[in-house]
Amino acid sequence: MHKITFFVCLVLFPALLFAGQFTIYEAGYPQIRDTNVRVEQVEDVIFLRGAYIEHNITLSFAYDFKSWFFKNYNELELAWDFQLPEEAIFHELLFWQGDSLVQAQIMDRWTAELLFNETTSPFREPALLNRGAPDWNGQVAYNLRVFPIKRNESQKVMIQYLLPVRPTSGMVRTWLPIEQITMTNGGADSLHLVFKYDQNSTAPFLIGKEDYAFTQNEADSLWQMSLPVRAGEFIELVLPSPIINDFFMTTYSDSTGNYYQLAINPPPLPAIHTPRKLLVLVDYSQVNTTGMTGNFLLSSLKETMGRALTAEDSIDLIVAYQEIMVGKPTWCACTAENLDTLFVACSGQQFLRFNTSQELLAAGADFLDRNGTGEVVWLTNRNDFPTDENGAKMYSDEVKSHFPPGTVFHILDLENVGSLRYVTNYGYMSQSFPFLWELTSSTGGNLFFLRFHSLKTAFAALFFEKVSHFEEIEVQTRVQNGFTYSKQLFSLFRGYYPLDFPVFQTGKYIGDFPMEVTVFGRTVDQEVRQDWTIQAGDVVPGSTQITTAWYGHHLQELAHESQSNWLINGMIDLSIQSRVLTAYTAFLVPNPDAIEYYKETNIYSDNSTEAGRNEDSWTAVPVVESNESDTLSVGAFPNPFNPTTTLTINLPARFAGEQVDIRFFNTLGQLVRHIELATSHPGQYQVQWNGSSDDGSQLASGAYFAVLQVKSQIKKLKLLCLH
């Protein structure tokens, strides 16, 4: 066994939130949180939806702990923070209120947050869910807030999202939501899985929990199981593939058009491949990288190795936890089965808050001494390497001296929390750059930094051979008596298309089958094409999720464009139309007591809700000839409204005969509607507004502000339009 000597500088940072987290706090005081949340009855009902897999996750949470730092147990709020890959299409939030199941409303996030955080009214909406934009590594943060959480009372919710299938060896895979529902201390400890099938009743199975098997319920066409879960595990569900031979086609039609979803293999191309021997060393500290979990690192690593390498390549994996975990004692071929074995053996533990490079490098050197040399791929976020040139060279020479001569080191530096330093000829780089550069450049290896490269990009560059993948793929589709349009190509490895991995296209069409499909592929030095004909009999009838997937993918493409007010407003409209969540929208669960509250706090005559109702954009109706109140006021009912709301204006005697100006503004402060109301006497007036602008066009759903002005007096009112 080799021993490599170096000094470790340990700096403890506050715990950073990367994955699932359940916390309780007093509303308005999120700085003080308690993680003693009971999470139970977690169920994931899974469907194959064309080339996507739909997860329907139901869970209940409760707070039983009596914390000394909470003063008001009637004002407790729960937050569930979790991450999903940017490819996820999140399209539903359901909320149990007693025995009733309530569907959340989707609206622009600013309006939703304004309503959820409202403290001046006697009621609050019970739940709000929003998401952020994709981070550097393609992960999206989600946040669900629930109010109130009452001690010893469970609250149940359901979320739904779609993920693209991951084909492998005639099957498809999806990651189970372990990171989303577990925590290091707390979270869920069990998961009930249900897979509902249509025709193919082949039994699913798990990678990472091979000892657990599904049982079949033929009457309900489902497979199910219950299994224990804990933080640090990553488990894959393997399902029968919908892709038969070279392609899979499904369609769905509704009032908005005809949608299709195509999964198709690229043209065959002999791979020019030089077999490699790759020893992957993982040295990861929880505190030296932000925005990424150890599980995400390992799952992305496995995904890329599985797509880039072949059975001709030899691999092994060594991961540093509290103990050093070695995948296999000898080299093994990079098959799907061996990858599963390696990653199961090297997962399921928690990474430490410090690096253990000494033991990891010693284990790597020992492995190569026993099994023959190979390339080393070192993934590290250690931050205490020598920073001066002399120290960097000395430590690099020491590391190389313990490995067989000629060993090539490729390094991905995952550290991204420390300060940068200026390096002559290179600019501002990480503190560890001198050592990392010395070790890789002196052995002919490659060096990547998470600060400057996304994880997918760095992994693709490390593992894909330059001519063993397509750099570009184009899919052309044509139908009889019509055309296809609004097409979007999707791949998990954009810019690095594996030769044997299908690409996905969603689109719309007008016309009839058969559909002619041509796929073009381009590598560094050649181009290939292949043609297919998809007959009507090849088409699998789809469901509404085909439409949802099209909108979701379309919104993801728009999110990669340069963001402008025009584009953002368009994305909000599409999000609300399709119920696909974006960074600019949110799901808000309505409070059923809201309507009763507005009924009680607004004064109406017996026929006030019907008075003056017609198809005009607004109508003014005097309701009461006299009014003793000397206060100018305005109210609205219903609010939120769809399609019309009635503004009730109380006009005091001193303003009788004056013109009343009512201006409606959107959340950007833009004037969208101006109404001039002539008055002749004091009393109440009603103005109906159907959410249209001055030019008569229908405005988008969202928050608006009515500003009432009579002479120098101004009153403001917030309105929420829900189309």
TAMO-V683515 format. One record per backbone hydrogen bond with DSSP energy under -0.5 kcal/mol. CO is the residue of the C=O (numbers start at 1). NH is the residue of the N-H. Records with the same first field share a line. If there is no record, write none. Layout:
CO = NH, NH
//
This chain:
3 = 5
7 = 9
8 = 10
9 = 11
11 = 13
16 = 18
21 = 81
23 = 79
24 = 34
25 = 77
26 = 29
29 = 26, 32
31 = 33
34 = 24
35 = 37
36 = 65
37 = 39, 187
38 = 40, 62
40 = 60
41 = 43
42 = 192
43 = 45, 58
44 = 46, 194
45 = 56
46 = 196
47 = 49, 54
48 = 50
49 = 52
51 = 165
52 = 49
53 = 163
54 = 47
55 = 57, 161
56 = 45, 58
57 = 159
58 = 43
59 = 157
60 = 40
61 = 155
62 = 38, 64
63 = 152
65 = 67
67 = 70
69 = 71
71 = 73
72 = 75
75 = 27
76 = 148, 149
77 = 25
78 = 146
79 = 23, 81
80 = 144
81 = 21
82 = 142
84 = 140
85 = 88
88 = 90
89 = 91, 162
90 = 581
92 = 160
93 = 104
94 = 158
95 = 97, 102
96 = 98
97 = 100
100 = 97, 102
102 = 95
105 = 588
107 = 586
108 = 112
109 = 113
110 = 114
111 = 115
112 = 116
113 = 117
115 = 118
126 = 147
127 = 589
128 = 145
129 = 587
130 = 143
135 = 138
138 = 86
139 = 135
140 = 84
141 = 132
142 = 82
143 = 130
144 = 80
145 = 128
146 = 78
148 = 150
150 = 63, 153
155 = 61
156 = 96
157 = 59
158 = 94
159 = 57
160 = 91, 92
161 = 55
162 = 89
163 = 53
165 = 167
166 = 173
168 = 171
170 = 241
171 = 168
172 = 239
173 = 166
174 = 237
176 = 178
177 = 181
178 = 181, 182
179 = 20
181 = 188
183 = 231
186 = 183
189 = 229
191 = 193, 227
192 = 44
193 = 225
194 = 46, 196
195 = 197, 223
196 = 48
199 = 201
205 = 238
206 = 208
207 = 236
209 = 212
215 = 224
216 = 218
217 = 220, 221, 222
218 = 221
221 = 197
222 = 217
223 = 195
224 = 215
225 = 193
227 = 191
230 = 233
232 = 348
235 = 176
236 = 207, 238
237 = 174, 239
238 = 205
239 = 172
242 = 244
244 = 247
246 = 265
247 = 244
248 = 263
249 = 540
250 = 261
251 = 542
252 = 259
254 = 257
257 = 254, 259
258 = 509
259 = 252
260 = 507
261 = 250
262 = 505
263 = 248
264 = 503
271 = 273
273 = 275
276 = 278, 314
277 = 279, 375
278 = 280, 316
279 = 281, 377
280 = 318
281 = 283, 379
282 = 320
283 = 381
285 = 288
288 = 416, 417
293 = 297
294 = 298
295 = 299
296 = 300
297 = 301
298 = 302
299 = 303
300 = 304
301 = 305
302 = 306
303 = 307
304 = 308
305 = 309
310 = 313, 334
313 = 334
314 = 278
315 = 332
316 = 280
317 = 327
318 = 282
319 = 321, 325
323 = 321, 325
324 = 326
325 = 319
332 = 315
333 = 335
335 = 339
336 = 340
337 = 341
338 = 342
339 = 343
340 = 344
341 = 345
342 = 346
344 = 347
352 = 286
356 = 360
357 = 361
358 = 362
359 = 363
360 = 364
361 = 365
362 = 366
363 = 367
364 = 368
365 = 369
366 = 370
367 = 371
368 = 372
375 = 279, 377
376 = 378, 410
377 = 281, 379
378 = 380, 412
379 = 283
380 = 414, 415
386 = 435
388 = 392
389 = 393
390 = 394
391 = 395
392 = 396
393 = 397
394 = 398
395 = 399
396 = 400
397 = 401
398 = 402
399 = 402
400 = 403
404 = 407
408 = 376, 410
410 = 378
411 = 413, 448
412 = 380, 414
413 = 450
419 = 431
421 = 429
423 = 426, 427
427 = 423, 429
429 = 421
430 = 433
432 = 436
433 = 437
434 = 438
435 = 439
436 = 440
437 = 441
438 = 442
439 = 443
440 = 443, 444, 445
446 = 411
448 = 413
449 = 452, 453
454 = 458
455 = 459
456 = 460
457 = 461
458 = 462
459 = 463
460 = 464
465 = 468
467 = 272
468 = 499
470 = 497
472 = 522
474 = 476, 520
476 = 518
478 = 516
479 = 482
480 = 512
483 = 510
485 = 508
488 = 506
490 = 504
491 = 494
493 = 496
496 = 498
497 = 470
498 = 501
503 = 264
504 = 490
505 = 262
506 = 488
507 = 260
508 = 485
509 = 258
510 = 483
512 = 480
514 = 480
515 = 534
516 = 478
517 = 532
518 = 476
519 = 530
520 = 474
521 = 528
522 = 471, 472
526 = 523
528 = 521
530 = 519
532 = 517
533 = 535
534 = 514, 515
535 = 538
536 = 539
538 = 249
539 = 541
540 = 251
543 = 546, 547
544 = 547, 548
545 = 549
546 = 550
547 = 551
548 = 552
549 = 553
550 = 554
551 = 555
552 = 556
553 = 557
554 = 558
555 = 559
556 = 560
557 = 560
558 = 561
564 = 568
565 = 569
566 = 570
567 = 571
568 = 572
569 = 573
570 = 574
571 = 575
572 = 576
573 = 577
574 = 578
575 = 579, 580
579 = 581
582 = 585
584 = 109
585 = 131
586 = 107, 588
587 = 129
588 = 105, 590
589 = 127
590 = 592
591 = 594
593 = 597
594 = 598
595 = 599
596 = 600
597 = 601
598 = 602
602 = 604
605 = 608
607 = 610, 611
610 = 613
617 = 690
619 = 688
621 = 686
624 = 684
633 = 650
635 = 648
637 = 646
641 = 722
645 = 647, 689
646 = 637, 648
647 = 649, 687
648 = 635
649 = 651, 685
650 = 633, 652
651 = 683
652 = 655
653 = 656
655 = 658
659 = 661
660 = 662, 677
661 = 663, 709
662 = 675
663 = 707
664 = 672, 673
665 = 705
666 = 669
670 = 666
672 = 694
673 = 664
675 = 662, 677
676 = 678
677 = 660
683 = 651
684 = 623, 624
685 = 649
686 = 621
687 = 647
688 = 619
689 = 645
691 = 699
693 = 696
697 = 693
702 = 721
703 = 667
704 = 719
705 = 665, 707
706 = 708, 717
707 = 663
708 = 715
709 = 661
710 = 713
713 = 710
715 = 708
717 = 706
719 = 704
720 = 640, 641
721 = 702
//
